[in-house]
Amino acid sequence: MIIAAYPKHESYTDCGIDWIGEVPSTWSIEPGRQCLYESKEKNIGMKESTVLSLSYGRVIVKDEDKLTGLVPESFETYQVVQPGDIIIRGTDLQNDMTSLRTGLARDTGIITSAYINLRPKADIDPKFLHYLLHSYDVKKVFYALGSGLRQNLSYEDFKYLRLPIPTLQEQRAIAAFLDGKCATIDEAVRIKEEQIRLLAERRQILIQEAVTRGLNPDAPMKNSGIDWIGRIPAHWEILKLRNMGGFQNGISEAAEYFGSGHPFITYGDVFNNEVLPQNASGLAKSDSRAQTLYSVRAGDIFFTRTSEITSEIGIASAATSDIPKATFSGFLIRFRPKAGRIVPEYARFLFRSDYVRMFFAHEVNIVTRASLGQELLKNLPVFAPPRDEQARIATWLEGKTKDLDGAIDLKKSQITALREYKTSLINAAVTGKIKVL
């Protein structure tokens, strides 16, 4: 149902808040101090032991294994949270303009005093107030508030924050309406995310089978020498990556090279792309030494040096032509294949296959490493078909994965649309643009 199709209130009046505009004439505009107060109840005597945290707009119970370094005595400095309290992360607005900063507590527990704990007054429904402040949060209203060098919020900012308030009966009706609608939207998003997971899993299975078995099911096979791989086509070579090309870490003193407009390949460029764009996200100086040692050529492969090898590793190829004067970050390792050793289109699929990730995950349990380094990368076993077969496999995978990628992109766009609709619906309900009672 589109938002414009919902019924409207009989009459409206300008509320004096620019981003809200008109609200129902029966609503009032109240300062925050009339609707909420700050709770600062300390956990003296360890009255509560359940530790809470604000994460992605939700107040959650923190896992006990994530409380490393904290001792029970330190929890006495935490503040007690009751169900219905609204938790605000008011720090560092200047440097973080993307995170959600509000959440509704649904559990009794404790939270660090770095958060602001707002408790609704008796004539204010907690869920309604949560949805209202969430709308302010999404609209980035809080970023016009705050004080200090790092622009932090305090209760003082909320005391005078103007809020559109309907009757308690209508507050409860709006909260119940949004609970139902948001639950339906969230379930639709969950289903689409599961569909994406299954499509991505299917894509990885196709890639894995093609780069470890080839396309001919009748080809003679041999033992790969790796238990979790099994058999591979008998005519394929088994090589270490060190024998197939050269390696180079990125610029460690990267700050010295910023500033004059030449492309600089960053961690994000590699992590988010299979093929690097001609215009990288960073800018680097024109430095002949850097552009020789840290150059970017067609066919180069970049690996991100993640903090944990078992986590997602970004792997990308360079664009189809050289990126003039480009250099790359110290968070990356460049692998440059020897001429004729590997078809670039095949390499894109090979290095994104599950067997490559499984190798890193397996080896990190044997070798103590904080990040992906050259030595581990050099020991990667590569199953190398003849070049013409590499090209055939790449063409086949390109065709097979194109439809899957299209389906995944469609699901992602649908999720984006659902989330935007949810945001708009919340905003429309809590500002009275639609009537739900």
C-alpha positions in Angstrom: 0.0 0.0 0.0 1.4 3.4 -1.0 1.6 6.0 1.7 -0.6 8.5 -0.2 -3.4 6.0 -0.1 -3.7 6.1 3.8 -6.4 8.4 5.2 -5.5 11.9 6.4 -6.6 13.9 9.4 -9.4 16.5 9.0 -7.2 19.5 9.4 -3.6 20.5 9.8 -1.5 23.4 11.1 2.1 24.5 10.6 4.1 23.1 13.5 7.0 25.5 13.0 9.5 22.7 12.5 10.9 23.0 9.0 11.4 19.4 8.1 8.0 18.3 9.5 5.9 21.1 8.2 2.2 20.6 9.0 0.8 18.3 11.8 -2.8 17.5 12.7 -4.5 20.5 14.4 -5.4 18.3 17.4 -1.7 17.6 18.1 0.5 19.7 20.3 4.2 20.7 19.9 6.0 20.0 23.2 9.6 20.6 24.3 11.4 17.4 25.2 11.4 18.1 28.9 7.6 17.7 28.9 7.8 14.2 27.4 11.0 12.6 28.8 13.7 12.9 31.5 17.2 11.6 31.8 17.6 8.5 34.0 21.0 8.3 35.7 20.5 5.4 38.1 23.9 3.9 38.8 24.3 0.1 39.2 25.7 0.5 42.7 25.8 -2.8 44.5 25.6 -4.7 41.2 21.8 -4.6 41.1 21.8 -5.7 37.5 24.2 -7.9 35.6 22.8 -8.0 32.1 25.0 -5.8 29.9 23.2 -4.0 27.0 24.6 -2.3 23.9 23.2 -0.1 21.1 23.8 -1.8 17.8 22.3 -0.7 14.4 19.4 1.1 16.1 18.6 -1.8 18.5 19.4 -2.2 22.2 20.7 -5.7 22.5 22.0 -8.0 25.2 25.8 -8.1 24.9 27.4 -11.5 24.6 29.4 -12.4 27.7 32.4 -13.4 25.5 32.6 -9.8 24.4 33.0 -8.4 27.9 36.8 -9.2 27.9 38.7 -7.0 30.3 35.7 -5.9 32.2 35.4 -6.9 35.9 32.2 -7.0 37.9 33.3 -4.0 40.0 33.5 -1.8 36.9 29.8 -2.5 36.1 28.9 -0.4 39.2 29.7 2.6 37.1 27.1 1.6 34.5 23.6 2.9 34.5 20.5 0.8 35.0 18.2 0.5 32.0 14.5 -0.4 32.2 12.2 -1.7 29.3 10.8 1.4 27.5 13.9 3.5 28.0 15.3 5.1 24.9 19.1 4.9 24.6 21.0 7.6 22.7 24.6 7.4 21.5 25.4 11.1 21.6 29.2 11.0 21.0 31.3 12.0 18.0 28.5 13.4 15.7 31.1 15.2 13.7 32.9 12.1 12.5 30.0 9.7 12.2 27.0 10.8 10.3 25.8 7.4 9.2 25.2 5.3 12.3 21.7 5.1 13.9 21.9 6.7 17.3 18.7 5.8 19.0 17.3 2.5 20.3 14.4 1.2 22.5 15.3 -0.9 25.4 13.2 -4.1 25.7 15.2 -5.7 28.6 16.2 -4.7 32.1 20.0 -4.4 32.3 22.9 -2.0 32.4 24.7 0.1 29.8 27.8 2.3 29.9 27.3 5.8 31.1 28.7 7.1 27.8 25.1 6.7 26.5 22.2 9.0 27.3 19.2 7.2 28.9 15.9 8.9 28.2 12.9 7.7 30.1 9.4 8.7 28.8 7.0 10.4 31.2 3.7 8.8 32.2 1.6 10.3 29.5 4.1 9.3 26.7 4.0 5.9 25.1 7.6 4.6 24.9 7.2 2.9 21.6 5.7 6.0 20.0 8.5 8.2 21.4 11.0 5.6 20.1 9.5 5.8 16.6 9.4 9.6 16.7 13.1 9.9 17.8 14.1 7.3 15.3 12.5 9.5 12.6 14.5 12.5 13.9 17.6 10.2 13.8 17.1 9.1 10.2 16.4 12.8 9.2 19.8 13.7 10.8 18.1 16.3 13.0 20.6 15.5 15.9 23.5 16.7 13.8 22.3 20.3 14.1 22.6 19.9 17.9 25.5 19.0 20.2 28.4 20.9 21.5 32.2 20.6 22.1 35.0 19.9 19.7 33.7 16.5 18.7 30.0 17.7 18.8 28.5 15.5 21.5 24.9 15.4 22.5 23.6 15.7 26.1 20.3 15.6 27.8 20.2 19.4 27.5 19.8 19.0 23.7 16.7 16.9 24.3 15.1 19.1 26.9 14.4 21.8 24.3 13.9 19.6 21.3 10.4 20.3 19.9 8.3 17.2 19.4 4.9 16.7 17.8 2.7 14.9 20.3 -0.8 13.4 19.9 -3.0 12.1 22.7 -1.8 9.0 24.5 -4.6 6.9 22.9 -3.3 8.0 19.4 0.3 7.5 20.4 -0.5 3.9 21.3 -2.4 3.4 18.1 0.5 4.7 16.0 2.9 2.5 17.8 0.8 -0.6 17.3 0.3 0.3 13.7 4.0 0.7 13.1 4.8 -2.5 15.0 2.6 -4.5 12.7 3.7 -2.8 9.5 7.4 -2.8 10.3 7.3 -6.5 11.3 5.7 -7.3 7.9 8.4 -5.3 6.1 11.2 -6.8 8.2 10.0 -10.3 7.3 9.9 -9.4 3.6 13.5 -8.1 3.9 14.5 -11.3 5.7 13.1 -13.5 3.0 14.8 -11.5 0.3 18.1 -11.6 2.2 17.8 -15.4 2.4 17.1 -15.6 -1.3 20.2 -13.5 -1.9 22.2 -15.9 0.3 21.0 -18.9 -1.7 21.7 -17.2 -5.0 25.2 -16.3 -3.9 25.7 -19.8 -2.6 24.6 -21.2 -6.0 27.1 -18.8 -7.7 29.9 -19.9 -5.5 29.1 -23.6 -6.2 29.3 -23.0 -9.9 32.6 -21.2 -9.6 34.0 -23.8 -7.2 33.1 -26.7 -9.5 34.4 -25.0 -12.6 37.8 -24.0 -11.2 38.5 -27.3 -9.5 36.8 -29.8 -11.9 36.6 -28.0 -15.3 33.7 -28.3 -17.7 34.2 -31.8 -19.0 32.7 -34.4 -16.6 34.4 -37.2 -18.5 37.9 -35.9 -18.2 40.5 -38.2 -16.5 41.1 -37.1 -13.0 44.0 -37.1 -10.5 44.5 -36.5 -6.8 45.0 -32.8 -6.1 46.9 -33.5 -2.9 44.5 -31.5 -0.8 42.0 -33.4 1.2 39.2 -30.9 1.0 39.6 -30.5 -2.8 39.8 -34.1 -3.8 40.4 -34.9 -7.5 41.1 -32.4 -10.4 41.5 -33.0 -14.1 44.6 -35.0 -14.8 46.0 -32.6 -17.4 45.9 -29.6 -15.1 49.1 -28.3 -13.5 49.3 -27.8 -9.7 51.5 -24.8 -9.0 52.2 -22.5 -6.1 51.1 -18.9 -6.7 54.8 -17.9 -6.1 55.6 -19.6 -9.4 53.0 -17.7 -11.4 53.9 -14.1 -10.9 55.3 -11.4 -8.6 54.1 -9.7 -5.4 54.2 -6.2 -4.0 52.8 -4.7 -0.8 51.2 -1.3 -1.2 52.6 2.1 -0.1 53.0 2.0 3.7 53.7 5.7 4.0 50.5 6.4 2.1 49.9 9.9 3.6 53.0 11.2 1.8 51.5 10.4 -1.6 48.0 12.0 -1.2 47.1 15.3 -2.8 47.6 15.9 -6.5 44.9 14.1 -8.3 46.3 10.8 -9.5 44.3 7.6 -8.8 45.1 5.8 -5.6 43.6 2.3 -5.1 42.3 1.8 -1.6 41.1 -1.1 0.6 37.5 -0.1 -0.2 38.1 -0.1 -4.0 39.2 -3.7 -3.9 36.8 -5.0 -1.2 33.8 -3.6 -3.1 34.7 -4.4 -6.7 35.5 -7.4 -8.8 37.0 -5.1 -11.5 38.6 -1.9 -10.4 37.2 1.3 -11.8 39.4 3.6 -13.9 38.8 6.3 -11.2 39.9 5.1 -7.9 38.6 6.6 -4.7 41.8 8.2 -3.4 44.2 10.8 -4.9 48.0 10.5 -5.0 51.0 12.6 -5.8 52.9 12.4 -9.1 55.9 10.4 -7.9 57.9 8.5 -10.4 59.3 6.0 -7.9 55.8 5.3 -6.5 54.3 4.9 -9.9 57.0 2.4 -10.9 57.1 0.3 -7.8 53.4 0.6 -6.9 52.0 0.7 -10.5 48.6 -0.7 -11.5 48.4 -2.6 -14.8 45.8 -4.6 -16.7 45.6 -8.1 -15.3 46.9 -7.2 -11.8 45.1 -8.9 -8.9 44.8 -7.2 -5.6 44.2 -8.9 -2.2 43.1 -7.0 0.9 45.2 -7.6 4.0 42.4 -8.1 6.5 42.7 -8.1 10.2 41.5 -11.7 10.3 42.2 -14.1 7.4 39.1 -16.1 8.2 36.9 -13.0 7.6 35.9 -11.8 4.2 38.9 -11.1 2.0 38.5 -8.6 -0.8 40.0 -9.7 -4.1 39.8 -7.6 -7.3 41.4 -7.4 -10.7 42.7 -4.3 -12.3 40.7 -2.7 -15.1 41.0 -3.9 -18.7 43.6 -1.3 -19.4 46.4 0.3 -17.3 45.2 3.0 -14.8 47.7 5.8 -15.7 49.9 7.0 -12.8 47.8 4.9 -10.3 49.4 3.6 -7.1 47.9 1.5 -4.3 47.4 1.4 -0.5 49.6 -0.5 2.0 46.4 -2.4 3.0 46.7 -4.2 -0.3 49.0 -6.8 -1.9 49.4 -6.7 -5.7 49.8 -10.0 -7.5 51.1 -9.5 -11.1 50.9 -12.7 -13.1 53.7 -13.7 -15.5 52.9 -13.2 -19.1 50.8 -16.1 -20.5 50.4 -17.9 -17.1 46.8 -17.0 -16.4 43.9 -15.5 -18.3 42.7 -12.4 -16.5 39.0 -13.3 -16.9 39.7 -16.7 -15.5 41.7 -15.2 -12.6 38.7 -13.2 -11.5 36.7 -16.3 -10.8 39.6 -18.4 -9.6 40.6 -16.1 -6.8 37.1 -15.5 -5.6 36.4 -19.3 -5.4 35.6 -21.0 -2.1 38.7 -23.1 -2.3 41.0 -20.0 -2.1 39.2 -18.8 1.0 39.2 -22.3 2.5 43.0 -22.4 2.0 43.5 -19.2 3.9 41.1 -20.3 6.7 42.9 -23.7 6.9 46.4 -22.2 6.9 45.7 -19.6 9.6 45.0 -22.4 12.0 48.5 -23.7 11.4 50.5 -20.5 11.0 50.0 -17.6 13.5 49.3 -14.5 11.4 47.3 -11.4 12.2 46.7 -10.6 8.5 47.1 -11.9 5.0 50.8 -11.7 4.1 52.9 -12.4 1.0 54.3 -15.7 2.3 50.8 -17.2 2.9 49.7 -15.9 -0.5 52.7 -17.3 -2.3 51.9 -20.8 -0.9 48.4 -20.8 -2.4 48.0 -23.9 -4.6 46.7 -23.0 -8.0 45.0 -25.6 -10.3 46.1 -24.3 -13.7 44.3 -25.5 -16.9 45.8 -24.7 -20.3 45.1 -21.1 -21.3 42.5 -22.0 -23.9 40.6 -24.0 -21.3 40.9 -21.1 -18.8 39.3 -18.9 -21.4 36.4 -21.4 -22.0 35.8 -21.8 -18.3 35.8 -18.0 -17.8 33.3 -17.5 -20.7 31.0 -20.3 -19.3 31.1 -18.8 -15.8 30.5 -15.3 -17.1 27.3 -16.5 -18.8 26.1 -18.6 -15.8 26.8 -16.0 -13.2 25.4 -13.1 -15.1 21.8 -14.1 -14.5 22.5 -14.9 -10.9 24.2 -11.5 -10.4 21.2 -9.9 -12.0 18.8 -11.7 -9.7 20.9 -10.7 -6.7 21.0 -7.1 -7.8 17.2 -7.1 -8.2 16.7 -8.5 -4.7 19.0 -5.9 -3.3 17.1 -3.1 -5.0 13.9 -4.5 -3.6 15.3 -4.5 -0.1 16.4 -0.9 -0.6 12.9 0.0 -1.7 11.3 -1.8 1.3 13.6 -0.1 3.8 12.9 3.3 2.2 9.2 2.6 2.4 9.6 1.6 6.1 11.4 4.9 6.8 8.8 6.9 5.0 5.9 5.1 6.7 7.4 5.7 10.2 7.9 9.4 9.4 4.4 9.8 8.0 2.8 8.1 11.0 4.7 9.9 13.8 4.3 13.4 12.2 0.6 12.9 11.5 0.8 12.8 7.7 -1.4 9.7 7.8 -4.2 8.8 10.2 -4.1 5.4 11.8 -6.7 5.7 14.6 
